Amino acid sequence: MHFNSVKNSMFSYLKYSNNSDTQTILFFLTPDSVCKGVKVICDSSMKPEKIQELDTIYERIGDDRWVDFHEGKNYLIKFKEEEWSCSITIEPDK
C-alpha cells in the first residue's frame, strides 16, 4: 500500500492504495486526528476473497454484516457490493 496525498475541506482522512489500484483504504479522522472509521474499496473481483477474510476475522451477524469486539468496544463491519466495486466499512457500533 502507498500513501496518496488528499486535500478535502469537508472530511479529514488518510488514503492508501495498492500498486495495482485494485484496493483503496480510507481512514476517516476526527478534528483531533483520531480514527473514527475505515472504508476499504476494492475491485468486485475481490469479493470472494474479502468475504472469506471477513468470515475468518469477525463474527458474522447477517448476510452482509459482521461484528468485532476489541478492547471493550463493539465495531460494526458492513459489506456493500456496487456495480464495479465492493466496499467494507468499519465503524464503532452505536
C-alpha positions, 0 to 999 in steps of 0.5 A: 500500500502507498500513501496518496496525498488528499486535500478535502475541506469537508472530511479529514482522512488518510488514503492508501492504495495498492500498486495495482489500484485494485484496493483503496483504504480510507481512514476517516479522522476526527478534528483531533486526528483520531480514527473514527472509521475505515472504508476499504474499496476494492475491485468486485473481483475481490469479493470472494476473497474479502468475504472469506477474510471477513468470515475468518476475522469477525463474527458474522451477524447477517448476510452482509454484516459482521461484528468485532469486539476489541478492547471493550468496544463493539465495531460494526463491519458492513459489506456493500457490493456496487456495480464495479466495486465492493466496499467494507466499512468499519465503524464503532457500533452505536 
